[in-house]
Amino acid sequence: MILTGLLLILLALLGTPLFIIIAASALLGFYRSEVDLSVVTIEFYRIAEMPVLLAIPLFTFAGYLLSESKAPHRLVRVTRALLGWLPGGLAIVSLVACALFTAFTGASGVTIVALGALLYPALTQAGYRQDFGLGLVTTSGSLGLLFAPALPLILYAVIAQQLGIGNGITVDDMFLAGILPGLLMLTMLAGWCIWSSRNQPLSTFSWAETGAALREAAWELPLPVVVLGGVYSGYFAISEAAAVTAFYVLVVEVLIQREISLKDLPKIMREAMVLVGGILVILGMSLASTSYLIDAEVPTRLFEAVRTLVTDKITFLILLNLFLLILGTMLDIFSALVLMVPLLLPIALGYGIDPVHLGIIFLANMQIGYFTPPVGMNLFIASYRFNKPILQLYRATLPWFLILLLAVLIITYWPALSLTLVGRG
């Protein structure tokens, strides 16, 4: 068994696709338990029975359409017109724009590539230090992962539902739970922006520019209202909100704004669905793997082993934060979710941690794991995108990392921040 585990780890290090590793572990587990291997196919088919899963391809498609249009430019213009007169206004604009954009694309690397070319030169021209601009763009690329309709929030709820343990978790719960922690992170970083930019010259507020910017972005501005208002008012289910969002963005960017041609549409659809396909294949295989883990009582035995070493909730949370930070530097957030949530959730429940709170802790840690030295993914994306040495990115992101690490600790040890809006505090 140990030899098999080492072999699978070696295959993963050699670049074997993750879904193959997960499928192999499930097949080996069921084979050793003398269970018919057709159970893997049956478990995989379960993803077809999840109505909420329809939201993933639809929100992803909408995000890709927005990233290929000029919507990011319009978003930045609006926020700059509204906030540019504040100390650190352009920096705060960049934070808000990146957070909103990442919430819809669900991928921080896309945000760095799509908005970086616009925001980093603008920050430099406005007199901000080069390291400040690099740190801001690299860091804020992952900020939106706690805001609806980010795919990781949906995926966590789906995985938790399939485990069938703890109080029921819905996608709505996760959307609500992420609001205050996400705002805490934005507020703390905005405070750093104001402090760092206290000597910067301020731009004057212009009603004319604000009106022009609002008119230019008039078609995109209703999107958050449609998604959040529709879901929380009970008018839309999550999948219906995703369908409305995808249709609305398609009509606006292709037919009204005409920034995406019909001939480019198949390419964008293909790129979006390749990402979705990867997520669904990994999720399907993880359902089979999770089923084996539950049948073999692995989470229970793991909890008992952890309990002998860690006797209190606070120590467990400290170790959990350290583990997730390291995990975030090595795995993308989707792989980390499907691999680790089935193992961590039963253990966390044993220590009295609410599953919704665990989800926010998990995502908040993974969010900053993207730019945790030495191998955070966003560090290398930004280094390549801006043609800067990786050591300079380490130095540039350090203050932002420390601020967000403090925010993660607050989120971890103040459960009410995540649970109040959900009504579970």
N, C-alpha and C positions, 0 to 999 in steps of 0.2 A: 504493500500500500504506500509506504514511504517512497519506495523507488518510483512508483507510478507518479506520485505527486511531483517528485524532482524532475521526472521526464517532461511532465506538462509545463512546469516552470521553465525548463530549458527551451522547449518549443516556443513558449511565449517570448523569451528573450531573443530567440533567433528570428522573430518577426512573424510567426504563424498567426493568422487572423484570429481575433479574440473569440469569435463565435465557434470556431473549430475547437479551441481549447475548452470552452464551456460545454460544448456538445460531447466531446471526448470524455470529460469528467463525469457527465451524467450517464453516458453509455456504460462506462466502466463500473460506476457505482451500481446501476441496476443489474448489470451482468453478474457482479459479485454477489448481489442479493438474490440472484436467480429469479428476477422479474423479467417478463417478456419485454424485449427492447422496443416493441411497438408503442410502449407507454410514452417514449420520447416524442413520437409523432403526435400522439394524442394531446400531450401537454403543449406542444408547439401550436396545435390548432386552437388552443384556448384563447390566443390573442384575437382570433376572429370573433370571439364572443364578448369583447369589451367595447361597448358603444363609445366610451370616452376616448378610445384610441384613434378614432376618426379625427380628433382635434390635432394630432401630431402632424400628419401630412398637410393639412389645410393651413395651420399656422406657419409651418415651415415654408410652404409655397408663398404665402403672403409676405413673409420676411425676405425671401429671396427677391421677389418682385420689388419691394421697397429698396433693397440694397442696390439693385441695378438701375433704378430711376434716379432722379435728382431730388428725391424726397429728403435725403440727409442734408443737402444744402439748404433746403427750405426750412427744415427743422432748426438748423443752426442759426439761420437768419432770424427766425422768430424769437428764439431764446436770447439771442444777442440783443435784439431790439428791446426786449422786456427787461433784461438783467444787466446789460452792458454798462449801465451807469453806476452799478454797485462796485465797491472795492473788490477786486478779484472777479469782476463780473464775467469777463470772457472765460476765465477758468471754470467758474460755476456753470456757465453755459455749456462748456465742454463736458462737464460731469453729467449734467441733466440730459444732454443730447445722446451721449454714449449709453447712459442707463436705459433710456427709452428705446434706443435702437437695438440694444442687446436683448431687451425684453421681448421684442418681436422676432429677432433672428434666432435667439437662443444660443448663439455662438460668439464668444468674445473675440476670437481671432478674426471673424468677419468684420466686427466693429472696428478693430484696429486698422484693417486694410481699407475698409470703406470710408471711415471718417478721419483716419489718421492723416491722409493727404490733404484734407481740408483744415483740420484743427491745429496740427503741429506747426505748419507755417504761419497760421494766423496768430498763434500764441507767441511765436518768435518775433514776428513783425510788431506785435503790440508791446514788446519790451520785456517779456518774461524770459527768465534764464532758460538756457537750452535743456539743462537737466530737469528743471521744473516741468517743462512741456513734455519731455520724454516720459517722466514719471507719471504725469497726469494721464496721458493718452494710453500708456501701457496698463495702468491700474484701472482706469474707468472702463476699459473694454469689457470687464467682467461684472460690472456693478449691477446690471439689469437682471441678473439671474434670480433675484428674489422678487421681482415684479411680474405680475400677470401680463401677458400669457406665456411666460418663459417655459419652454419645453421641460426643463428639469423638474419644475413644480408638478407638472402633469404626470411625468414619468414616476416620480416618487409616490404619488397618490395611487397610481395604477399598481405598482409593485407591492405597496403596503396592503392594498385591497386583496391582492391575490394571496397574501400570506394568511389573511383571515384571523389575525390576532389583535388584541387590544381593542380600543373603541374604534368604530368605523371612521375611516378617513376618506373625505371626498376631495375632488380637485378644488371645489369652492373653498374648502377649509384651508388648503395650501395657498391659494391665491390671497385669501384674507390674512393668513399668518405671516406672509412675507412682507406686507406693507410697512409695518412699523420698524422691523429690523432693517429693511432696505432704506427707509427714510433716515434711520439713525446713521447708517453708513454714509449716506449722501450728506447729511448735516455735518458730521464730523469732518469729512473731507472738505466741505464748503468752508467750514471754519478755518481749516489749514490754508485754503486758498486765500481767504480774506487776510489772514495774518501774514502770509508770505508776500502778498501783493499790496501791503498797506502803503507803500511808497510809489505805487504805480499811478500814472495820470489817469483820470477817469474820463470816460466819454459822456457826453450830455444826452439826456433822454429826448427823443424826437417822436412826437405824435405822428408825423408824416411817415417816418421810416417804420414805426410800429404798425401803422395801418397798412402800409404797402406789404410788409412781411406777412401780416395776418391774412391779407387778401391772397397773396401768392400761395400760402399753405392752407387755404380754406378747405381744400378737399381732404388733406391728411389729418387736420386737427380733430375732426370728430371720431377718429379711430379708437382712441382710448375710452371715449365715452360710450361708443357702441359696444366694445368688448366688456368693459367693467360694469357699465350701467345695465346692459342687457342681462349679464350673468347674475349680478347681485340683486336686481329687481325681480328675478325669477322669470323674466320674459323669455330668456334664452337658456337652453342647456349649454354645457361647454362645447359640445360638438356643433350645435347650431350656431353659436357665436363664432366658432372657427370658420364655418361655411360662409356666414355673412361677411366676415372679415376678408376671407380669400376672394369672394366674389366682388366685394366693394373695391379692394385694392386692384384687382384685375381690370375692372371697368375704369377706374380713375387713371391708372398709369398707362393702360394700353389705348383706351378709347377717348378719354377726355384730355389728359395731359399729353398723350401720344409720345411718351419718352421711351417706351418699349415697343418695338415693331413686332408685327405678327410673326415675322420670320425668326426673330430672336426668342420668341415665346417657348418653342420646343426645347431649346438649349437650356433655358432657365428652369423649365419644368424637370428636365432630366437631371440637372445638378441638384435640385431640391430633393427629388425622389431618390437619388443615390444616397443622400444623407439619411432620409427616412428609411430606406431599405436596410441600411446598415443597422439603424437603431432597432428595427422590428426583428431582424434576424437574431441579433444579440439578445433582445428581450424574449423572443420565443424559446431560444436555447436555455436562457436563464430560468424560465418557468419550469422546464424539465429538470434542470439542475437543482432548483429550489425544492421541487417535489421530492427529489431523492434525499436532499439534506433533511427535510422534515420527517420523511419516513425513517431515516436512519437516526433520528433524534440528535443530529449534529449540533443544532443551536442550543439544545438543552445541556448537552455535555460540555459544550464550549462555555456556556454560562456558569456551569458548576466549576469548571477549571478557573475561569476568571474570578469567580467569587472567593476561591481559596486564596487568591493573591491580592484582590482588591475588595476591601470590606465595606467601603462607604461610597456614596453617590458622588461626592465632590472629587475624590481621587479618580474615579472612573471617568468623569467628565474631562478632567485634565489630560488623562491618557488618551481619551477619545479625540480631543482637539489635536494633540501631537500626531496621532496616527492619521487623522484626516488631512492635516496639512501636508504630511509626507506623501500620502496617497494622491493628493491633488497635483503634486509635481510630476507624478508618473503616469496617471491615467486621465483620459478625458472624462468629463463629468457623467456622460451617459454610461460608459463602461463601469465606472465606479459605482453608480447607482445600482445597476443590475447585479453586480458581483457582491457588493458589501451590505446592502440594505437587508437582504434575507438573513444575513448572519448577525448584523448589529442590532436590528430592531428587537428580536426576542431578548437579547442581553440587556438592552436599554430598558425594556419593560420590567425586567427583573429588578432593576434599580429604581423603579418608580418614575421613569422619565416618560412624559407624554409623547406618543408617536409623532404628533404634529410638530412638537418642539424639537424632537430629534431630527425631523426632516429639515427644519430651518437651520439647526446647528450643522448638519451635514452639508447643505448647500452653501452656507456662509463660509465654512472652512474650505470647501472645494473652490469657491470663488476666489479666495486669496491664494490658494494653492497654485493657481494659474501663473502667478508671478512671484512665487517663493523661490529664492535661489537654492541650489544652483541650476535646477533643470526645469523651472516653471515654463510651460509652453508659450505663454504670452511674451516672455523675455526674448525668446528666440524669434518669434514672429515679428516683434517690434525691431529687434536688431537687424533682421533681414529687410523689413519694410523701410526703415529710416537709414540703413547702411551705417549703423553705429556699433562700436565694439560691445560685446556682451558685458564686459566689466563695467562699462559706463551705464548700461541699463541696470545692473545690480545697484550701483551707487544712486542712480536717479530714482529708483522705486523704493529705496529703503525707508524714507520718512512716511510714504503712503502705506507701505506694508505695516509699519509699526502702529499707525493710526487705525488701520482696519483690523489688525490683530487685537487691539484694545476693544474695538467694536464687537468682534467675535466673542471675546470674553464676557462682555456685557450681555450679549444675546444668549450665551450659554448659561450664565448664572442668574439671569433675570427672566424666568420662563414667561411671566405675564406679558412681556413685550411681544412675544409670538402668539400667545394664547388668548389675550383679551378680546380681540376683534372676532375670534372664532367662538367665543363664549365657553372656553374650556379652562380659563384661568382660575 
